[in-house]
Amino acid sequence: MRSTLPSPDPGGPGADTARYLSEIPDLAHLAPVFLDCLPGVAARLGSDQEVRAWCDLVKRMTHQARGGLAPLLHHAPRLLEVVTFDGLLAWTQFGIDAYRQQPFQVHLYFNLETADSHAALQKQRRGLLLADIERQLRLTLRAFWGEDCAIHPFTQWGDPTRRQFPHLDKLGFHLPDVIDHASALDIYRATIAHLAAHKRWSRPFMADNFSQLQHLAIECFEDARVETLARGLHPGLGRLFLSLHPRPLAGSVPPGWNPIRHVLTRLSLALLDPDHQACDAVLAEFAARFQAEIAADPHDPQLAVRLGVALLPRIRTADFALARIWFDDTIALYRDDNRFLWQFLEDTDSKDDFHSDHGTAPPPETEALVAPVHWPEWDYRRAEYRPEWTTVFEAPPPAGDPAPIARMLDRHADTAKRLKRVIDRLKPQNRRRIRHQAEGDDIDLDQAITALIDRRAGLSPDTRIHQSHVPAGRNIAVLVLLDLSHSLNDRVAGSDQTLLTLAQEATALLAWAIEQLGDSFAVAGFASKTRLDVRYMPIKSFTEPWSDLAQGRLAAAQAGMATRMGAALRHAGHHLDARREDKKLVLLVSDGEPADIDEDDEDTLKWDTHKAVGELHARGIHTFCMTVDTKADSYIADIFGENGFAVIDQVERLPEKLTAAFLSLTR
């Protein structure tokens, strides 16, 4: 049969592009690389026109992103397996535009070594993205299984011979980041059900006690056992599992191939569907034994071991020793790789082998806190987000001596006395009555009389006749965010104080006032050194007291680097999202406009910060900026709106003004 795929024409655009590369001295070595990858690229394109467009793209890269050409040529055939050619063009163009000012880093983007590269590629991929349904899957796990496990995406990008499968470990559920299948949503749902069933009912077996073939047989029975239990708990799962289970035909394995997976997949189908007629007598016998044993004791942890070990000698043939295993129509896309079922006594150095994490130490609790977090950034020129463009590292300042904070408060004792009168007026004085309680402080007479009338009338009375009284609190969460850029080291005019010291005094006085009111609050600082290194420094979290430890961190905070404000606001908003208070506020203390050393266009970070403020507002988080920049009138209203800021002309009054602003905002 004649192939309909486009092929590189020795005298066509491929040869022309190779000559073009060979004539550029520092790119001549890429001409043979281009020719080597051309057949793989052409085989994945739909027409000769797309092949010409690919060649044009390679030429354009030599001018616009020269450093990214070599990794693009290396990855192009694999990229075209996960995105269309239009998707590849869009991903490439994003990299060209995004790294125009950073040519020394463009090779990292095209080598898929940056978060924004993966995020941009993800937008172009075919299929259902895990990110789009992750919340739905979490809710399903919580509602149907009572599980609140973390869900971690993995990508199939990389070596095609080392494909990953869903799996379960101490970190949580690991699912593919995208599924390109007509039943993608059903596959995701079945996968989390299968993993949840293993987590609830499976216990690890000692892997070293069994051969590799016995592993496969035992896994077949254990998968069927937990799925049978899951179907008993949620009957609708039976149809879901069966609809996604492969149905291999007997006798379809060609000579010279190992049929072990083919045989076990046919058995697996018979185990799940009692009405399925297994044409092999041995498989039918073991399907019947499975049904009998699971009916007797479905929670027997050794059921799979007994049946798996007994099955293997009955089905083994000489072909089971062959190295080439037949995989066609044997992979249940919703099932995991079963690493959770095995505990190993001996470790392995093989990269191609996996071990479960049974018996290992749990992951450190602080790991999630220090891991970098990626946030998008708004590109006002293209009117779109740069996905996962900034990297935020969260780590508290070193512990320090809290004594300077106490001395700062002593210096502002008179201000504190004046503010105390305002605070006393704002403190909750009243108590709120909660009615319709089954239990409470006392009887709600109105409800009791109503219940008595209903009872005498022959109606079923409402027994919730108690009431309780609780303080009518303010129900506010505040995050104080300090701009700790290098300019805070400048001295205040006519004073020996630096702006940093003044900001510390203002924060200390504000923290005292918030504590007096009983509001929930956190304090953090931020600074940046390019988009790849934004530092977020938690000084006090919402869950810890305003103790000597937190005050020592504030005293030890140092100023340095630049001000990537949008990324810091997004990260602060992330912490406020977890709060349940009715009113949420970010109180930003700054001395200048957003800026960073890797961004020449001053409007870029200004409008990104404006976008971040809007994002927080849409989630019910109010942002207010207190700035000591006397030139702020030229930009601050564009960022925070007409009522979202205050400019302090008398810098030395920042401590008083900051606290007064907070009290006014939270009346």
Secondary structure, DSSP 8 states (H G I E B T S, - for coil): ----S----TTSHHHHHHHHHHTSGGGTTHHHHHHHHHHHHHHTSSSHHHHHHHHHHHHHHHHH-GGGHHHHHHHHHHHHHHB-HHHHHHHHHHHHHHTTT-GGGHHHHHTT-SHHHHHHHHHHBSSEEHHHHHHHHHHHIIIII-----EEEE---S-TTS----EEETTEEEEESEE-STTHHHHHHHHHHHHHHHHHH---EEGGGS-HHHHHHHHHHHHHHHHHHHHHHSTTHHHHHHHHS----TT-S-TTSB-HHHHHHHHHHHHH-TTS--SSHHHHHHHHHHHHHHHH-TT-TTHHHHHHHHHHHHH--GGGG-S-B--TT---TTS---GGGEE-SS----TT-----TTS----TTHHHHS-EEEEEEETTTTEEEEEEEEEEE-------SHHHHHHHHHTHHHHHHHHHHHHHHS---EEEEEEESS-SEE-HHHHHHHHHHHHTT-------EEEEEE----EEEEEEEE--GGGGSB-TTSS-BHHHHHHHHHHHHHHHHHHHT-EEEEEEEEESSTT-EEEEEEE-TTS-S-HHHHHHHHH----SBB-HHHHHHHHHHHHHT---SEEEEEEEESS--B-TT---HHHHHHHHHHHHHHHHHTTEEEEEEE--TTGGGTHHHHH-TTSEEE-SSGGGHHHHHHHHHHHHT-
